[in-house]
Amino acid sequence: MKNIGPLFLSLALGAAIQAETAHERGKRVVNEALQAVGGKAYLAMEDRVESGRAYSFYRQELQGLSIAKIYTRYVTPAAGKPCVRERQNFGKDESAGVLFNQDGAWEFNFHGARLLEPKRVDNWQVGTLRNIFYILRQRLGEPGMDFYSRGGDLYENLPVEIVDITDADGATVTVYFSATSKLPVRQLFKRRNPEYKDFDTEEALFARYRDAGGGVLWPHSIRRLRNGDKIYEINSENVEINRNLRDDVFTLSPKLQILPPAK
């Protein structure tokens, strides 16, 4: 038998890819992304600690800069709600921040703790459910999840695969995956603005992937934009997983005074 040349193999591979449906290609690209961030090790990630500097912006102007430490722990997945506990601490002494758990969400500092206003809670919940890294860890097996490939393109001169991920409720996030590394580099979704009755475009950019332990890759640079305006950025100096975080990390200290809702 004659040797099969590389050109023939390349053409055969191209033909096989072209034979994929948009749904098959979308699912393949997402599965490749899961393998790229760590595969089984990523799915086994129980908690994570991100340490670095966080920046907040208003109309593209820097409004705040703080040392930040974000604690995250995953819980048993359930469709339709964020199954993760998160604590965002700010400042060197970590005395101020926000906390999200199964009982509610609070902002806290040395004065005490106050329930977050519903708009901020909703922003966190929607942002979590449509975050590609949360989807890869918690939602891939969720009933009704659909993956639809928009095909390949260029994003900032980088070849990418673009996939629409839609859940059973019809909520869609569009994710750009690097065609070479297979890692997520950008995501977008639209949500209704309750004040102006139109739609906001929420965008996130991911860069500087590093090993967070055990072969799990995590972006150390995350930037968020709304309608093209930068609103938040975190540059992590260190990210670690599976730190066996205690329950008290994700609960309010009993010493904190519960403050009345903000007026």
Sequence and secondary structure as in RCSB ss.txt:
>XXXX:A:sequence
MKNIGPLFLSLALGAAIQAETAHERGKRVVNEALQAVGGKAYLAMEDRVESGRAYSFYRQELQGLSIAKIYTRYV
TPAAGKPCVRERQNFGKDESAGVLFNQDGAWEFNFHGARLLEPKRVDNWQVGTLRNIFYILRQRLGEPGMDFYSR
GGDLYENLPVEIVDITDADGATVTVYFSATSKLPVRQLFKRRNPEYKDFDTEEALFARYRDAGGGVLWPHSIRRL
RNGDKIYEINSENVEINRNLRDDVFTLSPKLQILPPAK
>XXXX:A:secstr
     HHHHHHHHHHHHHTS HHHHHHHHHHHHHHHHTTHHHHT  EEEEEEEEEEEETTEEEEEEEEEEEEEE 
   TTS  EEEEEEESTT  EEEEEETTEEEEEETTEEEE  HHHHHHHHHHHHT HHHIIIIITTSTT EEEEE
EEEEETTEEEEEEEEE TT  EEEEEEETTT  EEEEEEEEE TTTSSEEEEEEEEEEEEE STT EEEEEEEEE
ETTEEEEEEEEEEEEE     GGGGS  TTS B     
